[in-house]
Amino acid sequence: MKIIKNIFSFLIALILIVLSITLSLYSFGVLSVNFIPNLISTSYNNWQIAVVYLVVLFMSLFVIYPYFTDKKFKSTRLLSSESGDITITISALSNLIKDRVKEKEKFEDIKIKIEELDQGLKIILSGNLTVPGDLPAISENIQHDLKSYITKTTGIEVAKVQIQIDDVKKDNKLPKNVE
């Protein structure tokens, strides 16, 4: 689906470029005065050109549609009982995740993206990691710890924890027992 959207976006951008160049050349007088009126009169009562215009319209609507829909969910349900539902907001869940990661590892400038999947939440962490240490082991430790912590704390099933390390910083502190 994303490939189709990218192709449509490319084609619409290409059409806009051609249209802009044509109108600019027309405005500067490079194209004849009758170019645009002839183009419009040629398309009158021509069903093939009408189909092309409708295809371009639907491609445009397809590209623009995601900007008017809200894919993100604002909160997720923790518990349902006879008394009612208990929900947690995404910002509260993000704060819980940030606090846990900062407490356990030297992961800074954390950005969190949360997606809801059928299997549970998908948490995407990105930020800067301070080492010394084994990056894969540290990352795997964060993934397992965060997954179990969120499940234990909130009861929400976590399907996947994805980590993107934007920058690696070295810890320049010397060990305490150096003479």
N, CA and C atoms as a LAMMPS dump frame, in Angstrom:
ITEM: TIMESTEP
0
ITEM: NUMBER OF ATOMS
537
ITEM: BOX BOUNDS ff ff ff
-5.0000000000000000e+02 5.0000000000000000e+02
-5.0000000000000000e+02 5.0000000000000000e+02
-5.0000000000000000e+02 5.0000000000000000e+02
ITEM: ATOMS id mol type element x y z
1 1 1 N 0.825 -1.191 0
2 1 2 C 0 0 0
3 1 3 C 0.872 1.259 0
4 2 1 N 1.991 1.197 0.734
5 2 2 C 2.878 2.347 0.791
6 2 3 C 3.545 2.601 -0.564
7 3 1 N 3.825 1.527 -1.294
8 3 2 C 4.435 1.67 -2.621
9 3 3 C 3.476 2.384 -3.56
10 4 1 N 2.204 2.004 -3.506
11 4 2 C 1.192 2.649 -4.352
12 4 3 C 1.086 4.129 -4.002
13 5 1 N 1.09 4.425 -2.711
14 5 2 C 1.012 5.823 -2.284
15 5 3 C 2.223 6.612 -2.784
16 6 1 N 3.407 6.01 -2.708
17 6 2 C 4.623 6.683 -3.188
18 6 3 C 4.578 6.903 -4.699
19 7 1 N 4.074 5.93 -5.431
20 7 2 C 3.953 6.079 -6.891
21 7 3 C 2.969 7.2 -7.217
22 8 1 N 1.81 7.194 -6.54
23 8 2 C 0.82 8.25 -6.76
24 8 3 C 1.394 9.621 -6.412
25 9 1 N 2.11 9.701 -5.3
26 9 2 C 2.717 10.974 -4.899
27 9 3 C 3.695 11.465 -5.957
28 10 1 N 4.503 10.55 -6.464
29 10 2 C 5.467 10.904 -7.501
30 10 3 C 4.757 11.412 -8.752
31 11 1 N 3.723 10.695 -9.19
32 11 2 C 2.996 11.099 -10.398
33 11 3 C 2.3 12.445 -10.225
34 12 1 N 1.711 12.661 -9.066
35 12 2 C 1.042 13.949 -8.823
36 12 3 C 2.061 15.074 -8.778
37 13 1 N 3.207 14.834 -8.157
38 13 2 C 4.263 15.847 -8.143
39 13 3 C 4.746 16.143 -9.556
40 14 1 N 4.877 15.104 -10.363
41 14 2 C 5.292 15.273 -11.752
42 14 3 C 4.265 16.094 -12.535
43 15 1 N 2.992 15.805 -12.338
44 15 2 C 1.922 16.566 -13.004
45 15 3 C 1.961 18.029 -12.581
46 16 1 N 2.164 18.271 -11.279
47 16 2 C 2.236 19.661 -10.796
48 16 3 C 3.44 20.394 -11.375
49 17 1 N 4.559 19.699 -11.542
50 17 2 C 5.745 20.325 -12.133
51 17 3 C 5.47 20.72 -13.578
52 18 1 N 4.899 19.786 -14.337
53 18 2 C 4.591 20.077 -15.742
54 18 3 C 3.584 21.218 -15.837
55 19 1 N 2.559 21.18 -14.995
56 19 2 C 1.552 22.246 -14.986
57 19 3 C 2.176 23.593 -14.632
58 20 1 N 3.052 23.619 -13.644
59 20 2 C 3.716 24.867 -13.242
60 20 3 C 4.593 25.419 -14.357
61 21 1 N 5.365 24.544 -14.991
62 21 2 C 6.23 24.985 -16.091
63 21 3 C 5.381 25.518 -17.244
64 22 1 N 4.306 24.795 -17.583
65 22 2 C 3.428 25.228 -18.68
66 22 3 C 2.808 26.583 -18.39
67 23 1 N 2.276 26.762 -17.194
68 23 2 C 1.657 28.052 -16.854
69 23 3 C 2.688 29.175 -16.782
70 24 1 N 3.889 28.862 -16.313
71 24 2 C 4.946 29.881 -16.274
72 24 3 C 5.333 30.309 -17.687
73 25 1 N 5.533 29.331 -18.572
74 25 2 C 5.878 29.66 -19.954
75 25 3 C 4.751 30.437 -20.632
76 26 1 N 3.513 30.072 -20.325
77 26 2 C 2.358 30.79 -20.872
78 26 3 C 2.327 32.231 -20.357
79 27 1 N 2.605 32.401 -19.053
80 27 2 C 2.596 33.74 -18.457
81 27 3 C 3.718 34.625 -18.989
82 28 1 N 4.883 34.037 -19.271
83 28 2 C 5.994 34.81 -19.817
84 28 3 C 5.854 35.069 -21.318
85 29 1 N 4.86 34.478 -21.942
86 29 2 C 4.623 34.696 -23.358
87 29 3 C 5.41 33.792 -24.274
88 30 1 N 6.052 32.772 -23.748
89 30 2 C 6.811 31.841 -24.563
90 30 3 C 5.852 30.949 -25.371
91 31 1 N 4.755 30.524 -24.745
92 31 2 C 3.737 29.733 -25.446
93 31 3 C 2.741 30.681 -26.096
94 32 1 N 2.079 30.223 -27.143
95 32 2 C 1.142 31.096 -27.87
96 32 3 C -0.064 31.448 -26.999
97 33 1 N -0.718 32.52 -27.352
98 33 2 C -1.867 33.016 -26.6
99 33 3 C -3.003 31.993 -26.605
100 34 1 N -3.125 31.244 -27.667
101 34 2 C -4.229 30.294 -27.803
102 34 3 C -3.911 28.911 -27.248
103 35 1 N -2.747 28.712 -26.646
104 35 2 C -2.363 27.377 -26.185
105 35 3 C -3.327 26.821 -25.148
106 36 1 N -3.559 27.555 -24.072
107 36 2 C -4.44 27.069 -23.005
108 36 3 C -5.901 27.032 -23.459
109 37 1 N -6.426 28.086 -24.135
110 37 2 C -7.819 27.963 -24.62
111 37 3 C -8.004 26.78 -25.586
112 38 1 N -7.016 26.515 -26.443
113 38 2 C -7.109 25.361 -27.348
114 38 3 C -7.081 24.044 -26.576
115 39 1 N -6.252 23.989 -25.529
116 39 2 C -6.167 22.793 -24.699
117 39 3 C -7.499 22.523 -24.006
118 40 1 N -8.109 23.588 -23.488
119 40 2 C -9.405 23.441 -22.808
120 40 3 C -10.497 23.063 -23.805
121 41 1 N -10.532 23.711 -24.967
122 41 2 C -11.577 23.392 -25.947
123 41 3 C -11.394 21.988 -26.526
124 42 1 N -10.174 21.484 -26.587
125 42 2 C -9.93 20.128 -27.057
126 42 3 C -10.474 19.099 -26.071
127 43 1 N -10.417 19.419 -24.794
128 43 2 C -10.89 18.475 -23.793
129 43 3 C -12.409 18.493 -23.63
130 44 1 N -13.1 19.45 -24.237
131 44 2 C -14.563 19.517 -24.129
132 44 3 C -15.189 18.327 -24.854
133 45 1 N -16.101 17.643 -24.16
134 45 2 C -16.853 16.517 -24.7
135 45 3 C -15.93 15.381 -25.161
136 46 1 N -14.805 15.179 -24.451
137 46 2 C -13.85 14.117 -24.762
138 46 3 C -13.769 13.212 -23.533
139 47 1 N -14.408 12.051 -23.605
140 47 2 C -14.505 11.198 -22.426
141 47 3 C -13.15 10.612 -22.014
142 48 1 N -12.215 10.44 -22.943
143 48 2 C -10.902 9.901 -22.595
144 48 3 C -10.141 10.869 -21.686
145 49 1 N -10.186 12.138 -22.018
146 49 2 C -9.507 13.144 -21.195
147 49 3 C -10.22 13.276 -19.847
148 50 1 N -11.56 13.153 -19.847
149 50 2 C -12.315 13.201 -18.596
150 50 3 C -11.907 12.059 -17.67
151 51 1 N -11.684 10.878 -18.217
152 51 2 C -11.234 9.733 -17.415
153 51 3 C -9.852 10.001 -16.831
154 52 1 N -8.962 10.58 -17.638
155 52 2 C -7.62 10.917 -17.141
156 52 3 C -7.722 11.92 -15.994
157 53 1 N -8.57 12.935 -16.14
158 53 2 C -8.752 13.928 -15.073
159 53 3 C -9.305 13.273 -13.809
160 54 1 N -10.255 12.356 -13.955
161 54 2 C -10.818 11.67 -12.789
162 54 3 C -9.786 10.77 -12.107
163 55 1 N -8.938 10.112 -12.901
164 55 2 C -7.878 9.275 -12.324
165 55 3 C -6.911 10.144 -11.519
166 56 1 N -6.536 11.285 -12.057
167 56 2 C -5.648 12.203 -11.337
168 56 3 C -6.33 12.699 -10.059
169 57 1 N -7.629 12.978 -10.13
170 57 2 C -8.375 13.406 -8.941
171 57 3 C -8.363 12.322 -7.874
172 58 1 N -8.649 11.079 -8.243
173 58 2 C -8.662 9.987 -7.268
174 58 3 C -7.263 9.713 -6.704
175 59 1 N -6.235 9.838 -7.523
176 59 2 C -4.869 9.687 -7.023
177 59 3 C -4.562 10.774 -5.999
178 60 1 N -4.995 11.989 -6.281
179 60 2 C -4.778 13.096 -5.348
180 60 3 C -5.507 12.85 -4.036
181 61 1 N -6.737 12.403 -4.122
182 61 2 C -7.511 12.117 -2.906
183 61 3 C -6.874 10.98 -2.11
184 62 1 N -6.361 9.982 -2.797
185 62 2 C -5.703 8.866 -2.14
186 62 3 C -4.46 9.323 -1.379
187 63 1 N -3.713 10.243 -1.976
188 63 2 C -2.498 10.748 -1.33
189 63 3 C -2.83 11.661 -0.161
190 64 1 N -3.861 12.459 -0.299
191 64 2 C -4.201 13.454 0.715
192 64 3 C -5.027 12.876 1.868
193 65 1 N -5.731 11.77 1.668
194 65 2 C -6.622 11.191 2.667
195 65 3 C -5.964 10.94 4.03
196 66 1 N -4.763 10.351 4.098
197 66 2 C -4.166 10.087 5.414
198 66 3 C -3.94 11.333 6.273
199 67 1 N -3.824 12.493 5.654
200 67 2 C -3.604 13.715 6.422
201 67 3 C -4.873 14.161 7.151
202 68 1 N -6.019 13.653 6.748
203 68 2 C -7.284 14.027 7.369
204 68 3 C -7.836 12.952 8.282
205 69 1 N -7.128 11.849 8.424
206 69 2 C -7.543 10.802 9.349
207 69 3 C -6.519 10.702 10.45
208 70 1 N -6.978 10.29 11.603
209 70 2 C -6.09 10.167 12.75
210 70 3 C -5.825 8.69 12.994
211 71 1 N -4.635 8.222 12.604
212 71 2 C -4.287 6.825 12.783
213 71 3 C -3.891 6.524 14.23
214 72 1 N -3.396 7.524 14.917
215 72 2 C -2.925 7.31 16.272
216 72 3 C -4.111 7.183 17.22
217 73 1 N -3.959 6.338 18.187
218 73 2 C -4.994 6.223 19.19
219 73 3 C -4.567 7.063 20.38
220 74 1 N -5.524 7.668 21.036
221 74 2 C -5.216 8.596 22.126
222 74 3 C -5.059 7.884 23.466
223 75 1 N -5.769 6.777 23.643
224 75 2 C -5.654 6.02 24.879
225 75 3 C -5.951 4.561 24.574
226 76 1 N -5.584 3.708 25.497
227 76 2 C -5.854 2.288 25.345
228 76 3 C -6.452 1.76 26.634
229 77 1 N -7.284 0.757 26.508
230 77 2 C -8.009 0.229 27.663
231 77 3 C -7.108 -0.68 28.477
232 78 1 N -7.103 -0.466 29.771
233 78 2 C -6.346 -1.321 30.677
234 78 3 C -7.216 -2.443 31.212
235 79 1 N -8.441 -2.077 31.611
236 79 2 C -9.281 -3.026 32.307
237 79 3 C -10.744 -2.683 32.085
238 80 1 N -11.556 -3.684 31.92
239 80 2 C -13.003 -3.498 31.856
240 80 3 C -13.623 -4.302 32.988
241 81 1 N -14.492 -3.672 33.722
242 81 2 C -15.174 -4.363 34.806
243 81 3 C -16.636 -3.93 34.827
244 82 1 N -17.362 -4.43 35.804
245 82 2 C -18.762 -4.046 35.934
246 82 3 C -18.91 -2.549 36.184
247 83 1 N -17.939 -1.976 36.863
248 83 2 C -18.003 -0.557 37.22
249 83 3 C -17.673 0.358 36.051
250 84 1 N -16.963 -0.163 35.058
251 84 2 C -16.584 0.663 33.911
252 84 3 C -15.214 0.293 33.386
253 85 1 N -14.716 1.113 32.495
254 85 2 C -13.413 0.882 31.868
255 85 3 C -12.343 1.729 32.539
256 86 1 N -11.133 1.213 32.535
257 86 2 C -9.966 1.971 32.975
258 86 3 C -9.065 2.098 31.761
259 87 1 N -8.713 3.327 31.405
260 87 2 C -7.85 3.56 30.242
261 87 3 C -6.618 4.337 30.675
262 88 1 N -5.594 4.257 29.846
263 88 2 C -4.378 5.035 30.074
264 88 3 C -4.096 5.812 28.791
265 89 1 N -3.73 7.072 28.944
266 89 2 C -3.446 7.891 27.771
267 89 3 C -2.076 7.526 27.219
268 90 1 N -1.877 7.853 25.98
269 90 2 C -0.607 7.56 25.324
270 90 3 C 0.52 8.376 25.947
271 91 1 N 0.232 9.616 26.339
272 91 2 C 1.283 10.427 26.958
273 91 3 C 1.7 9.834 28.303
274 92 1 N 0.755 9.296 29.069
275 92 2 C 1.103 8.664 30.341
276 92 3 C 1.925 7.402 30.097
277 93 1 N 1.544 6.636 29.095
278 93 2 C 2.29 5.428 28.75
279 93 3 C 3.694 5.779 28.266
280 94 1 N 3.821 6.85 27.483
281 94 2 C 5.137 7.308 27.016
282 94 3 C 6.018 7.732 28.179
283 95 1 N 5.443 8.446 29.135
284 95 2 C 6.212 8.86 30.316
285 95 3 C 6.669 7.65 31.119
286 96 1 N 5.818 6.651 31.242
287 96 2 C 6.166 5.429 31.954
288 96 3 C 7.341 4.738 31.262
289 97 1 N 7.295 4.683 29.946
290 97 2 C 8.37 4.058 29.173
291 97 3 C 9.67 4.842 29.32
292 98 1 N 9.605 6.183 29.191
293 98 2 C 10.815 7.009 29.313
294 98 3 C 11.463 6.842 30.677
295 99 1 N 10.647 6.895 31.724
296 99 2 C 11.196 6.762 33.072
297 99 3 C 11.878 5.414 33.267
298 100 1 N 11.279 4.359 32.773
299 100 2 C 11.856 3.02 32.933
300 100 3 C 13.177 2.886 32.175
301 101 1 N 13.219 3.392 30.953
302 101 2 C 14.44 3.272 30.149
303 101 3 C 15.557 4.114 30.751
304 102 1 N 15.25 5.333 31.203
305 102 2 C 16.277 6.193 31.806
306 102 3 C 16.794 5.594 33.106
307 103 1 N 15.92 4.928 33.845
308 103 2 C 16.292 4.325 35.123
309 103 3 C 17.241 3.144 34.917
310 104 1 N 17.024 2.381 33.861
311 104 2 C 17.801 1.162 33.648
312 104 3 C 19.077 1.358 32.829
313 105 1 N 19.021 2.168 31.785
314 105 2 C 20.152 2.309 30.864
315 105 3 C 20.475 3.775 30.63
316 106 1 N 21.62 4.031 30.037
317 106 2 C 22.034 5.397 29.705
318 106 3 C 21.545 5.725 28.292
319 107 1 N 20.246 5.825 28.178
320 107 2 C 19.576 6.105 26.907
321 107 3 C 18.976 7.497 27.038
322 108 1 N 19.435 8.455 26.222
323 108 2 C 19.021 9.851 26.369
324 108 3 C 18.338 10.359 25.111
325 109 1 N 17.722 11.521 25.212
326 109 2 C 16.975 12.143 24.104
327 109 3 C 16.004 11.139 23.482
328 110 1 N 15.245 10.5 24.335
329 110 2 C 14.357 9.429 23.909
330 110 3 C 13.121 9.992 23.209
331 111 1 N 12.841 9.405 22.066
332 111 2 C 11.598 9.694 21.347
333 111 3 C 10.835 8.383 21.267
334 112 1 N 9.539 8.451 21.537
335 112 2 C 8.731 7.236 21.585
336 112 3 C 7.576 7.346 20.604
337 113 1 N 7.391 6.286 19.86
338 113 2 C 6.239 6.174 18.967
339 113 3 C 5.538 4.87 19.335
340 114 1 N 4.229 4.931 19.513
341 114 2 C 3.466 3.755 19.911
342 114 3 C 2.409 3.475 18.856
343 115 1 N 2.372 2.233 18.407
344 115 2 C 1.373 1.807 17.434
345 115 3 C 0.583 0.659 18.035
346 116 1 N -0.695 0.603 17.717
347 116 2 C -1.534 -0.474 18.215
348 116 3 C -1.679 -1.537 17.135
349 117 1 N -1.267 -2.755 17.454
350 117 2 C -1.379 -3.894 16.552
351 117 3 C -2.395 -4.872 17.126
352 118 1 N -2.794 -5.853 16.342
353 118 2 C -3.722 -6.873 16.834
354 118 3 C -3.11 -7.686 17.971
355 119 1 N -1.791 -7.93 17.888
356 119 2 C -1.104 -8.736 18.901
357 119 3 C -0.785 -7.945 20.165
358 120 1 N -0.879 -6.626 20.134
359 120 2 C -0.538 -5.766 21.26
360 120 3 C 0.087 -4.479 20.758
361 121 1 N 0.784 -3.793 21.652
362 121 2 C 1.42 -2.528 21.29
363 121 3 C 2.769 -2.763 20.623
364 122 1 N 3.095 -1.881 19.709
365 122 2 C 4.431 -1.843 19.126
366 122 3 C 5.05 -0.541 19.603
367 123 1 N 6.125 -0.643 20.356
368 123 2 C 6.803 0.524 20.914
369 123 3 C 8.085 0.738 20.123
370 124 1 N 8.242 1.942 19.599
371 124 2 C 9.442 2.283 18.837
372 124 3 C 10.194 3.347 19.619
373 125 1 N 11.376 2.992 20.086
374 125 2 C 12.234 3.908 20.85
375 125 3 C 13.364 4.387 19.962
376 126 1 N 13.654 5.659 20.04
377 126 2 C 14.853 6.16 19.369
378 126 3 C 15.516 7.159 20.305
379 127 1 N 16.821 7.223 20.216
380 127 2 C 17.551 8.133 21.082
381 127 3 C 19.046 7.878 21.02
382 128 1 N 19.75 8.498 21.955
383 128 2 C 21.213 8.398 22.017
384 128 3 C 21.598 7.466 23.158
385 129 1 N 22.533 6.58 22.887
386 129 2 C 22.973 5.607 23.876
387 129 3 C 24.401 5.918 24.289
388 130 1 N 24.63 5.922 25.597
389 130 2 C 25.97 6.156 26.121
390 130 3 C 26.576 4.798 26.458
391 131 1 N 27.783 4.573 25.978
392 131 2 C 28.477 3.306 26.219
393 131 3 C 29.685 3.57 27.105
394 132 1 N 30.312 2.705 27.812
395 132 2 C 30.819 1.453 27.328
396 132 3 C 29.762 0.36 27.463
397 133 1 N 29.934 -0.639 26.619
398 133 2 C 29.05 -1.789 26.682
399 133 3 C 28.816 -2.377 25.315
400 134 1 N 28.196 -3.51 25.321
401 134 2 C 27.863 -4.25 24.112
402 134 3 C 26.506 -3.746 23.618
403 135 1 N 26.485 -3.024 22.473
404 135 2 C 25.245 -2.411 21.978
405 135 3 C 24.118 -3.415 21.768
406 136 1 N 24.368 -4.546 21.107
407 136 2 C 23.27 -5.504 20.947
408 136 3 C 22.74 -6.022 22.288
409 137 1 N 23.633 -6.286 23.227
410 137 2 C 23.194 -6.791 24.532
411 137 3 C 22.398 -5.734 25.291
412 138 1 N 22.865 -4.484 25.244
413 138 2 C 22.144 -3.397 25.92
414 138 3 C 20.76 -3.222 25.294
415 139 1 N 20.706 -3.231 23.965
416 139 2 C 19.434 -3.06 23.268
417 139 3 C 18.47 -4.193 23.587
418 140 1 N 18.969 -5.403 23.583
419 140 2 C 18.116 -6.557 23.893
420 140 3 C 17.636 -6.502 25.34
421 141 1 N 18.492 -6.056 26.228
422 141 2 C 18.114 -5.904 27.636
423 141 3 C 16.976 -4.884 27.771
424 142 1 N 17.092 -3.767 27.054
425 142 2 C 16.037 -2.744 27.086
426 142 3 C 14.733 -3.329 26.557
427 143 1 N 14.815 -4.083 25.454
428 143 2 C 13.612 -4.656 24.853
429 143 3 C 12.896 -5.603 25.818
430 144 1 N 13.632 -6.545 26.388
431 144 2 C 13.018 -7.523 27.288
432 144 3 C 12.488 -6.855 28.558
433 145 1 N 13.286 -5.96 29.13
434 145 2 C 12.865 -5.29 30.357
435 145 3 C 11.61 -4.455 30.126
436 146 1 N 11.597 -3.682 29.056
437 146 2 C 10.462 -2.808 28.775
438 146 3 C 9.2 -3.613 28.485
439 147 1 N 9.351 -4.676 27.728
440 147 2 C 8.195 -5.507 27.386
441 147 3 C 7.567 -6.106 28.646
442 148 1 N 8.39 -6.68 29.51
443 148 2 C 7.853 -7.287 30.734
444 148 3 C 7.346 -6.224 31.715
445 149 1 N 8.028 -5.084 31.801
446 149 2 C 7.62 -4.026 32.72
447 149 3 C 6.252 -3.449 32.352
448 150 1 N 6.057 -3.144 31.077
449 150 2 C 4.772 -2.573 30.642
450 150 3 C 3.649 -3.589 30.832
451 151 1 N 3.918 -4.854 30.513
452 151 2 C 2.898 -5.885 30.684
453 151 3 C 2.542 -6.056 32.155
454 152 1 N 3.551 -6.091 33.039
455 152 2 C 3.293 -6.256 34.474
456 152 3 C 2.605 -5.025 35.06
457 153 1 N 3.062 -3.841 34.673
458 153 2 C 2.552 -2.603 35.265
459 153 3 C 1.141 -2.265 34.803
460 154 1 N 0.892 -2.393 33.511
461 154 2 C -0.392 -1.938 32.965
462 154 3 C -1.315 -3.065 32.541
463 155 1 N -0.765 -4.243 32.293
464 155 2 C -1.576 -5.345 31.795
465 155 3 C -1.759 -5.307 30.283
466 156 1 N -1.152 -4.326 29.63
467 156 2 C -1.245 -4.21 28.179
468 156 3 C -0.203 -5.128 27.557
469 157 1 N -0.63 -5.913 26.595
470 157 2 C 0.289 -6.824 25.906
471 157 3 C 1.174 -6.02 24.955
472 158 1 N 2.474 -6.228 25.038
473 158 2 C 3.435 -5.566 24.152
474 158 3 C 3.908 -6.595 23.135
475 159 1 N 3.611 -6.34 21.871
476 159 2 C 3.978 -7.28 20.812
477 159 3 C 5.444 -7.135 20.423
478 160 1 N 5.915 -5.887 20.376
479 160 2 C 7.251 -5.653 19.85
480 160 3 C 7.816 -4.362 20.428
481 161 1 N 9.099 -4.387 20.753
482 161 2 C 9.825 -3.179 21.148
483 161 3 C 10.952 -3.013 20.146
484 162 1 N 10.873 -1.954 19.377
485 162 2 C 11.87 -1.695 18.328
486 162 3 C 12.761 -0.545 18.808
487 163 1 N 14.069 -0.695 18.663
488 163 2 C 15.011 0.322 19.137
489 163 3 C 15.828 0.848 17.965
490 164 1 N 15.889 2.171 17.889
491 164 2 C 16.726 2.829 16.885
492 164 3 C 17.714 3.703 17.643
493 165 1 N 18.985 3.418 17.489
494 165 2 C 20.028 4.198 18.157
495 165 3 C 20.466 5.291 17.197
496 166 1 N 20.166 6.532 17.542
497 166 2 C 20.495 7.662 16.686
498 166 3 C 21.958 8.068 16.8
499 167 1 N 22.517 7.942 18.001
500 167 2 C 23.902 8.355 18.219
501 167 3 C 24.464 7.538 19.375
502 168 1 N 25.74 7.235 19.308
503 168 2 C 26.416 6.523 20.385
504 168 3 C 27.439 7.471 20.976
505 169 1 N 27.332 7.686 22.281
506 169 2 C 28.268 8.563 22.984
507 169 3 C 29.127 7.714 23.899
508 170 1 N 30.388 8.096 24.01
509 170 2 C 31.288 7.374 24.889
510 170 3 C 31.252 7.997 26.273
511 171 1 N 31.287 7.132 27.267
512 171 2 C 31.349 7.571 28.648
513 171 3 C 32.817 7.842 28.962
514 172 1 N 33.179 9.113 29.137
515 172 2 C 34.59 9.498 29.308
516 172 3 C 35.07 9.432 30.745
517 173 1 N 34.256 8.911 31.63
518 173 2 C 34.658 8.821 33.027
519 173 3 C 35.64 7.668 33.213
520 174 1 N 36.67 7.903 33.992
521 174 2 C 37.636 6.868 34.283
522 174 3 C 37.106 5.997 35.414
523 175 1 N 37.503 4.724 35.44
524 175 2 C 37.09 3.873 36.551
525 175 3 C 37.6 4.429 37.876
526 176 1 N 36.908 4.112 38.958
527 176 2 C 37.224 4.669 40.279
528 176 3 C 38.555 4.184 40.816
529 177 1 N 39.012 2.998 40.45
530 177 2 C 40.235 2.434 41.03
531 177 3 C 41.486 2.712 40.194
532 178 1 N 41.478 3.704 39.313
533 178 2 C 42.667 4.057 38.536
534 178 3 C 43.571 4.943 39.362
535 179 1 N 44.872 4.664 39.342
536 179 2 C 45.818 5.49 40.121
537 179 3 C 46.542 6.466 39.254
